[in-house]
Amino acid sequence: MSGSNFNKLLYQEIKRIDKIKVTKRKEKIISGFSATPSPKANIGGKYYHVFNSNDYLGLRLHPQLLKAERNTSEKFGTGPGAVRFISGTLEVHRQLESAVARFHKRDDAIVFSSAFAANLAAIFCFIKGQSKDTNLGELPLVISDELNHRSIIDGIRLSGLPGENKLVYRHLDYDHLKDILNNGRKKYKRAIVITDGIFSMLGEYPDLKKMRRIIDLYDSKYDLGVLFLVDDSHGVGAVGNNGRGVEEITGAGADLLVGTFGKAFGSDGGYVAGNRIFIDYLRESSATYIYSNSITPGTAAAALCAVKLLDRPAGKKLLRKLENNIRYFRKICLKQGLQFASDSVHPIQPLLIGDPLKARKLVDKLFDNYILTTNISYPVVPKGHDEIRIQLSAVHDRKDIDRLVKFLSLNK
Ligand SMILES: Cc1ncc(COP(=O)(O)O)c(C=O)c1O
């Protein structure tokens, strides 16, 4: 390849990204964490309070997960060796899938290297099937919330559906969803409705009960029915009395539930849970399952330990501690006159700042005071809705939260 001109193009693109200050590659390097119960990140030899992590229950440093990971690595080695259908499935992967299926009260579950890979596979395969011999009827109508996660958007893009088959409904607007389903029923034999569980910018969530009612209504109006996929990567392990996520707080369920082990479960990897035929079909057709390694045995063991822990008293205690931290944080913020961008009941707590520069400066100032948070601005949120995203954890203690809120209120 004649590299120099192409390199020049890439160089210009990187310069453009840097100029508009949306650079992502200059990540902070964390050299470790201080001791539990409220771990701080070591950055350049200084310890920072972590309020920007998805480790909602503080499980990534939990002694039981660490032990499970160590013991299983000693038994099975550090890597999976090969993809499952070639080399054989390691017992721990199967145990994890059974535990996830039980946890979500589904027939079965399938583990992927990430929730991103799970979404790509599930969405692609239920739209199209993996090979040209697959006969799933005609191409479906796919309907997606406008704020769905990138992995959902890419799953739909990957399927190469024509534009008319992929429609977006206004965020959480169920009348709009209903209109689209209603208009599509004469033209399409089947439809797929896809939503995030917890939306990661504001911590809000869809009314799954309402969505389920609409979907059930139209299920019989489409020859091949309407499939409902919910990706609750942020919600599972973080909300609901028993940590079952948005399904638990809304009292309704998806046909296909996507989740991750990389957030509240403190490990890594993703999964889809559903009825037997859906999961069997995914095992036969998902490229990111068939042609890509699964998570390491140690990672699977840590995830398995986390899933089981959630149903034990220790897990319930963490869930209650997280709930209390959320309630306490909101209460003292409101007392100090701080404004929230949503009524989130989730550990994602967005503080409304309303100006991009102000939000960035405040996050920098928090960093100078050894507190890690995230500023979020347009186009991720609408203009004027700039926020600082605080992510709480069960292992934060009151002193950590008091310190953060004191700083925020002094810098309003
Ligand atoms: C809704 C949603 N789905 C999927 C993912 C990706 O999860 P993973 O890191 O397991 O790929 C995320 C992560 O931010 C997410 O918020």
The ligand as a Gaussian input file, in Angstrom:
#p B3LYP/6-31G(d) Opt

LIG

0 1
 C      -26.321000      -0.816000      27.243000
 C      -24.944000      -1.368000      27.064000
 N      -24.780000      -2.473000      26.330000
 C      -23.564000      -3.020000      26.145000
 C      -22.438000      -2.455000      26.699000
 C      -21.101000      -3.090000      26.458000
 O      -20.766000      -3.942000      27.516000
 P      -19.434000      -4.793000      27.440000
 O      -18.361000      -3.941000      28.052000
 O      -19.687000      -6.057000      28.186000
 O      -19.169000      -5.029000      25.997000
 C      -22.555000      -1.308000      27.471000
 C      -21.351000      -0.706000      28.056000
 O      -21.198000       0.454000      28.247000
 C      -23.843000      -0.745000      27.661000
 O      -24.016000       0.365000      28.374000

